Amino acid sequence: MNTKSLFLAIMFSLMAFIASAQKIDTLYHINGNILTGDLKKLTYGVVSWSMDGMGTINVETPKINSLRSIKRFDVRLKNGIRHYCSFDSSSHARKVYLLTSTGKKLVHIDDIVQIFPIKKSFWLRTSGNFGLGFNYSK
């Protein structure tokens, strides 16, 4: 295989990977604005939201009217219940549907304490270091 065809094969595979990582989550703000991006996490009443043009912004939960995402998340509620679910927007003010494997559950936004994304593959869920104990320095 020559260098040019190898380069093209690598470029096409990278483009497919980038296209699959599009930011498709939707946040509905209380003033009517709709933000399309990537829901990173929710902790301490603040949502970390990643957008293509602006980078990562933080939105306080009282400013959120609803959420929508097809990705899976680890969601913890005030009462201690933990759900593995995705989100769907609701016509009710400041409420969101949790789409679990057993069905839909309508929850007030203020009842959600933490949201963390669940990675799809084993390698995306793991992190760490690997070392052999060697050090090279001059």
N, C-alpha and C positions, 0 to 999 in steps of 0.2 A: 504494500500500500504506500503510495507516495505521500509526501508531506502535505500537499495541497488538499487531497481528499481527506486526510486525517484531520487537518485543521477545520475543514467544512463540517465534518461529522461532529467534532467537539463543539463547534459554534451552534449547530442546530440542536444538539442535546442541551446546551446551556440555555438557549432561547425557550425551549420547551419547559425547562425547570423554572425559569423566571416567569413565564406565562402562568404556570400552575400556582404560583405564590402571589396571585393578585389579591388586593385588599378589598374584600367583598362584604365586610361587616357594615351594618348601618346603625347609627346613633341618631335618635330623634330628640332634638333639644327642645326645652319648654317654650322657647320663643318662636318655634316653627322651623328653625334651620335643620337641615339633614346633612349629617357628616358621614361620608363613606370612607372607610379605612380598615384598620386592623385592631381589634380589641386585644390589648396585651394583658391587662390584669385589672382587678379592682381590689384595693386594700385601703383601709382607714377612710372610707368614704370618697376616695378619689379614683377615677378611672383613667388608666394610661391608654391613650388612643394614638395609634400611629397612622399618619397620612402621608401620601406621596409628596405633596408639595411643601407641607409645613413641618414634616418630621413628627416627633412625638409630642403630643400635648396632654395636659391633665385636665379632666373635667370633673367637677364635684358632683356627687350623686343628686343633690337637690336640683341641679340644672338639667337632669336627664328626664325626658318624658317616656321614652321606650327604647328598646334595643332589638336588633334582628341579626342573627348569625346562624349559618348552617354548620359551623365548626363545633366540636365538642369541648365542653368546659367542665371543670370541677367547681361547683357552686356551693358555697356554705351560707346557710341562712342564720338569722338571729337566734332561732330556737334550737340551733345545733344540728339540724338536719342537713345532710350533704347530698347533693344531686350531681349526677353525671349527665349533662344535657346540652342542648343548643337552645337558642332564643328565638322567639317570634314576637313581633310587635302586637300591641293590644290597642283597641279603641278606647279603653278606659285610661283616664289620666294617671300617669306615673306608675303604670303597671305593665308587666311583661309576662308572656307565657314561657314557662320552662318546658321544653319538649324532651321528655324522658322516654325511656324504652317502654314505660307503662302507659304513657299518655301525656296530655297537656295539663299543666298546673298554673293557674293565674297567681302571680306573686307581686306584692308591692315592691317597688325599687328599693325603698328604705329597709326592707327586710333582708336584702342581700348584703352579706358582710364581706365575702371574698369571692373573687372569680379568678381562676387560673386556667389557661388553655391546656388541653390534653394533646400531646404530640401523637402523631399517627403511627410512627414506627419505633421499634426498639432503639435504634441508633439515635433518633431525635430526642428520646426521653432520657438518655443517659448522658452523663458528662463526667469528666475526671481526667486524671493524668496517668501517664504510663512512663516509667523510667527504668533504666537498667543499672543505674548507679555509677555510670561513667561520667567524668567531667573532663573536658578538653579546654585548656587555656594555655596561653603562651606566657 
